[in-house]
Amino acid sequence: MVDSDETPHAGQNDGTPTAPSDADQKDDTAAAVGEAIASAGVGSEYLYADLTAIDGISDIVVRDGVASVEISLPLPSEPLREQLAADVVAATETVTGVESVDIDFRASAADPGEHVDMLPDIKNVVAVASGKGGVGKSTIAANLAVALADAGAAVGLLDADVYGPNAPTLLGLDERRPNATTDDEMVPREAYGVRAMSMEFIAGEDDPVIWRGPLVDEFIKQLFGDVRWGELDYLIVDLPPGTGDAHLSLVQHFPIAGAVIVTTPQEVAVDDAARGLVGFARHDTPVVGIVENMAGFECPDCESMHDIFGTGGADDLADQFDVPVLGRVPLEPAVGTPDGDSEPVRPPGIDVPLIGRLELPRTNEERMQSDRAPPLALRDDGGAAREQLRIAATRTAARLNEAAVTFRD
């Protein structure tokens, strides 16, 4: 019988536990940080979406007792951003081995992974709709777009309200017209970091559009497919009021990541908004939430809030369909004063007796100038409405991430 060698060979374990390497410890601590954030349900209360469940955390690294957490979500609202950072820090500091926490933000949207050849580089197509006209849908759509762009996201705004296009006016693009590529694709105009395309660029601001359904369908497809959008996190689509041809074209031809429903508090607007919400549900389009516009007015003299259009309409709708209210935007006088402080640009010309002024053609630089103030979400004088718009944009981004993750799973 041959005696066995009592000395362990190199690479063999003699039964004594091996101490984990530094890399293993760091990985374990990073995993514990992620679990702590998930257990705390960070974001659920005010984003209406759990930060970890919606892929809102892109990286966790622990080194020398410092946990570096990267949050990958556009966060236009500064108060919500600060709250989110504070909650992540509070959850992370409970983890053994973590002495301090660094928070980094990166504006990146989750990709549902569903694309069509017409829109290969757009992650999320987002419909903004209302059942009734006059509720401020276009204003909400434009402000959601500029708020997300201001937070660092790549954003486009498609003004599909063919019967009443307003996006150029809201973005100060009244005098601009789209260029074309050598492939005969239209190039979106850009303002405040948002790439915009509108019927008004093509038909002219004073020309009425009187089209039947088939023409609307073809034009909607053209606005998507014949435009060089480039890579976008979000393409915000401002739809006409109601539930007509433009809506059908959108849901039938394109993958819609989610819809935002705009209403005012009064019952007649809420009833119509409910029909719009049901219309999206029938086509399996997730409704990410409701924005209640004109939700009260703060008197500048007495500083008291007056509910001119009533209260509770959006809450009733949210309860009925189990979706959140993304924001309540009060009436703000600054919305009705879009003109900036600068004097309007006057082209060169001559005054001719009995005829009037003959103006010379404007240069491209002159045409690019605008005397309009930025959209309300970017204005310092926007008051509570400005913050509610940015809160709505932040929650929209979070809910779209949730919809993307759900779709992938």
C-alpha positions in Angstrom: 0.0 0.0 0.0 1.4 3.4 -1.0 1.3 6.1 1.7 -0.6 9.2 0.6 1.2 12.5 0.4 0.1 14.5 3.5 1.3 17.7 2.0 -1.4 19.4 -0.2 -0.4 20.0 -3.8 -0.5 23.5 -5.1 -4.0 24.6 -6.0 -5.6 22.0 -3.7 -7.7 23.0 -0.7 -6.9 21.3 2.6 -10.3 22.0 4.0 -9.5 25.4 5.5 -11.8 28.2 4.2 -10.2 30.5 1.7 -10.5 34.2 2.5 -12.5 36.0 -0.2 -10.5 38.3 -2.4 -10.9 42.1 -2.4 -12.7 42.0 -5.7 -15.2 39.4 -4.3 -15.8 41.6 -1.3 -16.4 44.7 -3.4 -18.9 42.7 -5.6 -20.7 41.4 -2.6 -20.9 44.9 -1.1 -22.2 46.4 -4.4 -24.8 43.7 -4.6 -25.8 44.5 -1.0 -26.1 48.2 -1.9 -28.5 47.3 -4.8 -30.6 45.1 -2.5 -30.8 47.8 0.1 -32.0 50.3 -2.4 -34.5 47.8 -3.8 -35.8 46.9 -0.3 -36.3 50.6 0.5 -38.5 51.0 -2.6 -36.7 54.2 -3.5 -38.8 56.2 -5.9 -42.1 54.4 -5.5 -43.8 57.2 -3.5 -43.0 60.2 -5.7 -41.9 58.8 -9.0 -44.7 56.2 -9.0 -42.1 53.6 -10.1 -39.5 51.7 -8.1 -36.0 52.9 -9.1 -34.4 49.5 -9.2 -37.3 47.7 -10.9 -37.3 50.2 -13.8 -33.6 49.8 -14.5 -33.0 53.3 -13.0 -29.7 52.3 -11.5 -27.0 51.6 -14.2 -23.9 51.0 -12.1 -22.8 50.5 -8.4 -19.2 50.5 -7.5 -17.8 50.2 -4.0 -14.1 51.2 -3.4 -12.4 52.1 -0.1 -15.7 52.3 1.7 -17.2 54.7 -0.9 -20.3 53.5 -2.8 -20.7 55.2 -6.1 -24.3 54.8 -7.5 -25.2 55.9 -11.0 -28.8 56.8 -11.6 -29.7 56.6 -15.3 -33.0 58.5 -15.7 -33.8 62.0 -16.9 -34.8 64.0 -13.9 -36.0 67.5 -14.8 -37.4 68.2 -11.4 -34.7 69.4 -9.0 -36.8 68.6 -5.8 -37.5 65.1 -7.0 -33.8 64.6 -8.0 -32.7 65.8 -4.5 -35.3 63.5 -2.8 -34.2 60.5 -4.9 -30.5 61.1 -4.1 -31.3 61.5 -0.4 -33.3 58.2 -0.3 -30.5 56.3 -2.2 -27.9 57.6 0.3 -30.1 56.7 3.3 -30.7 53.2 2.0 -27.0 52.7 1.1 -25.5 53.9 4.3 -27.1 51.0 6.2 -24.9 48.5 4.3 -21.9 47.1 6.1 -18.6 48.3 4.6 -20.1 51.5 3.2 -18.9 54.7 4.8 -20.1 57.3 2.3 -22.1 57.5 -0.9 -21.6 59.4 -4.1 -24.5 59.8 -6.5 -24.1 60.4 -10.2 -26.9 61.1 -12.7 -27.0 60.1 -16.3 -30.0 61.0 -18.5 -30.7 57.8 -20.3 -34.0 56.2 -21.1 -34.8 52.5 -21.1 -35.3 50.9 -24.5 -38.4 48.7 -24.9 -36.6 47.0 -27.8 -39.5 47.2 -30.2 -38.6 49.2 -33.3 -39.9 49.6 -36.9 -37.8 50.2 -40.0 -39.2 53.7 -40.2 -37.9 54.6 -36.7 -34.8 52.5 -36.1 -33.1 54.8 -33.7 -36.0 56.0 -31.5 -36.3 54.3 -28.1 -39.7 55.6 -26.9 -42.6 57.0 -29.0 -44.8 58.8 -26.5 -48.4 60.0 -27.4 -49.8 63.1 -25.7 -53.5 63.1 -26.1 -56.8 64.6 -24.7 -60.4 63.8 -25.3 -61.3 67.5 -25.7 -59.7 70.5 -27.3 -58.8 73.6 -25.3 -57.3 71.8 -22.3 -53.7 72.8 -23.1 -52.5 69.5 -24.6 -50.1 71.1 -27.0 -48.6 73.3 -24.2 -48.1 70.2 -22.0 -46.5 68.2 -24.9 -44.1 71.0 -25.7 -43.1 71.6 -22.1 -42.6 67.8 -21.4 -40.3 67.8 -24.4 -38.2 70.8 -23.4 -38.0 69.7 -19.8 -36.7 66.2 -20.7 -34.2 67.8 -23.1 -33.1 70.2 -20.4 -32.4 67.2 -18.2 -30.0 65.8 -20.9 -32.3 63.4 -22.8 -32.4 63.3 -26.6 -35.9 64.5 -27.5 -38.0 65.1 -30.6 -41.5 66.7 -30.8 -43.8 65.6 -33.6 -46.8 68.0 -34.0 -49.3 65.5 -35.3 -52.2 67.8 -34.6 -52.7 68.4 -38.3 -55.9 70.5 -37.9 -54.3 72.9 -35.3 -50.5 72.7 -35.2 -49.0 74.9 -32.4 -45.6 73.4 -31.7 -43.7 76.0 -33.9 -45.3 78.8 -32.0 -44.7 77.2 -28.6 -41.0 76.7 -29.5 -40.5 80.0 -31.1 -40.0 78.5 -34.6 -42.6 80.5 -36.4 -40.4 81.6 -39.3 -38.4 78.4 -39.8 -38.9 75.8 -42.5 -37.3 72.4 -42.6 -34.3 71.6 -44.8 -34.0 68.4 -46.8 -31.2 65.8 -47.1 -29.9 64.4 -50.4 -32.2 61.5 -49.7 -35.2 63.8 -49.7 -35.7 63.4 -46.0 -36.9 66.5 -44.0 -34.6 67.7 -41.3 -36.3 68.7 -38.1 -35.9 72.2 -36.8 -34.4 72.5 -33.4 -35.1 74.7 -30.4 -34.2 74.4 -26.7 -32.6 71.0 -27.5 -35.8 69.6 -29.0 -36.0 68.4 -32.7 -39.4 69.5 -34.0 -41.5 68.7 -37.0 -45.0 70.1 -37.6 -47.7 70.4 -40.2 -47.3 74.2 -39.9 -43.8 74.0 -41.4 -45.4 72.6 -44.5 -48.8 74.1 -44.8 -48.1 77.6 -43.4 -49.5 79.0 -40.2 -52.5 80.7 -41.8 -53.5 77.8 -44.2 -56.4 75.6 -43.0 -56.1 71.9 -43.3 -59.2 70.2 -44.5 -58.4 66.5 -45.0 -60.3 63.3 -44.9 -59.0 60.2 -43.0 -56.9 58.6 -45.6 -54.9 61.8 -46.2 -54.3 62.1 -42.4 -53.1 58.5 -42.3 -50.6 59.0 -45.1 -49.4 62.3 -43.7 -48.8 60.9 -40.2 -46.7 58.1 -41.7 -44.8 60.7 -43.7 -44.0 62.8 -40.7 -42.5 59.7 -39.1 -40.8 58.0 -42.0 -39.7 60.9 -44.2 -37.9 62.8 -41.4 -34.3 62.4 -40.4 -35.0 62.2 -36.6 -31.6 60.6 -35.7 -31.2 58.9 -32.3 -33.7 59.8 -29.7 -34.6 58.8 -26.2 -38.1 60.1 -26.6 -40.3 61.2 -29.5 -43.2 63.1 -28.1 -46.2 63.1 -30.4 -48.8 65.8 -29.9 -52.1 64.3 -31.2 -55.3 66.1 -32.2 -58.1 66.2 -29.6 -60.5 63.3 -29.6 -60.0 59.7 -30.8 -59.9 60.0 -34.6 -57.8 59.1 -37.6 -54.4 60.4 -36.3 -54.7 58.2 -33.2 -55.6 55.1 -35.2 -52.7 55.8 -37.6 -50.3 56.1 -34.6 -51.2 52.9 -32.8 -51.6 50.8 -35.9 -48.3 51.7 -37.6 -45.9 52.4 -34.7 -44.9 50.9 -31.4 -46.1 53.3 -28.8 -44.2 53.1 -25.5 -46.8 55.0 -23.6 -49.5 57.6 -23.6 -49.9 60.7 -21.4 -53.5 61.9 -21.1 -54.2 65.7 -20.5 -57.3 66.9 -18.9 -58.7 69.8 -16.9 -60.5 69.3 -13.6 -64.1 69.8 -14.8 -66.3 66.8 -15.5 -66.9 67.4 -19.2 -63.2 67.3 -19.9 -62.6 64.3 -17.7 -65.4 62.4 -19.4 -63.8 62.9 -22.8 -60.3 62.1 -21.5 -61.7 58.8 -20.2 -62.8 57.9 -23.8 -59.3 58.7 -25.0 -57.8 56.5 -22.3 -60.1 53.6 -23.2 -59.1 54.0 -26.8 -55.4 53.5 -26.0 -56.2 50.5 -23.8 -58.1 48.8 -26.6 -54.9 48.9 -28.7 -52.7 47.6 -25.8 -51.0 51.0 -25.4 -49.9 51.6 -21.8 -51.1 54.9 -20.3 -48.3 56.2 -18.1 -50.4 58.8 -16.4 -52.6 61.9 -16.4 -51.6 65.5 -16.3 -54.2 67.8 -14.9 -53.9 71.3 -16.5 -55.5 74.5 -15.2 -55.6 73.0 -11.7 -56.4 76.2 -9.8 -55.2 79.8 -9.9 -53.2 81.6 -7.3 -54.4 85.2 -7.0 -51.4 87.5 -7.2 -53.2 90.0 -4.9 -54.6 87.8 -2.1 -52.2 84.8 -2.7 -55.1 82.4 -2.2 -55.9 79.5 -4.5 -59.1 79.6 -6.6 -60.4 76.4 -8.2 -61.9 78.0 -11.3 -62.5 74.7 -13.0 -63.3 72.7 -9.9 -61.2 70.0 -8.3 -60.7 66.3 -8.2 -61.3 65.5 -11.9 -57.9 64.0 -12.5 -58.0 62.0 -9.3 -61.4 60.5 -10.2 -60.0 59.5 -13.6 -56.8 58.1 -12.0 -58.8 56.0 -9.5 -61.1 54.7 -12.2 -58.3 53.5 -14.5 -55.6 52.8 -11.8 -53.0 55.2 -13.3 -51.2 58.0 -11.5 -51.6 61.8 -11.8 -48.2 62.9 -13.1 -48.7 66.5 -12.3 -51.2 69.3 -11.5 -50.3 72.4 -13.5 -52.0 75.5 -12.2 -53.1 78.4 -14.3 -50.1 80.7 -14.9 -50.3 84.1 -16.5 -46.9 83.6 -18.0 -48.4 81.0 -20.4 -50.4 83.8 -22.1 -47.3 86.1 -22.5 -45.0 84.1 -24.7 -43.2 87.2 -26.1 -39.8 87.9 -24.7 -38.4 91.2 -23.5 -36.4 91.9 -26.7 -37.8 94.1 -29.4 -39.1 92.2 -32.5 -36.6 91.8 -35.3 -37.5 94.2 -38.1 -36.1 93.3 -41.5 -34.4 96.1 -43.5 -36.5 98.0 -46.0 -37.7 101.3 -47.3 -41.0 103.2 -46.7 -42.7 104.2 -50.0 -45.3 106.9 -50.0 -48.9 105.7 -50.7 -47.6 102.1 -50.7 -46.1 101.5 -47.3 -43.0 99.7 -46.2 -41.2 97.4 -48.7 -39.1 94.9 -46.7 -36.1 93.2 -48.1 -35.9 89.4 -47.8 -34.5 88.3 -44.4 -31.2 86.6 -44.1 -31.1 83.1 -42.7 -29.6 84.5 -39.5 -32.5 87.0 -39.2 -35.0 84.2 -39.8 -33.4 82.1 -37.0 -34.0 84.9 -34.4 -37.0 84.8 -32.2 -38.5 87.3 -29.9 -40.5 84.7 -28.0 -39.7 83.6 -24.4 -38.9 80.0 -23.8 -41.6 77.4 -22.9 -42.8 77.7 -19.3 -40.8 74.7 -18.1 -37.7 76.7 -18.7 -38.8 80.1 -17.5 -37.7 81.6 -14.2 -41.1 83.4 -14.0 -43.0 80.1 -14.4 -43.9 79.8 -10.7 -45.6 76.6 -9.5 -46.7 75.7 -13.0 -43.0 75.4 -14.1 -42.2 73.0 -11.3 -45.3 70.9 -11.9 -44.4 70.6 -15.6 -40.9 69.4 -14.6 -42.4 67.0 -12.1 -44.7 65.6 -14.7 -41.8 65.1 -17.1 -39.7 63.4 -14.4 -42.6 61.0 -13.6 -43.3 60.4 -17.3 -39.7 59.3 -17.8 -39.8 56.9 -14.8 -43.1 55.4 -15.9 -41.9 54.9 -19.4 -38.9 53.1 -18.0 -41.3 50.9 -16.1 -43.3 50.2 -19.3 -40.1 49.4 -21.2 -38.9 46.9 -18.6 -42.4 45.3 -18.4 -42.5 44.9 -22.2 -39.0 43.3 -22.3 -40.0 40.9 -19.6 
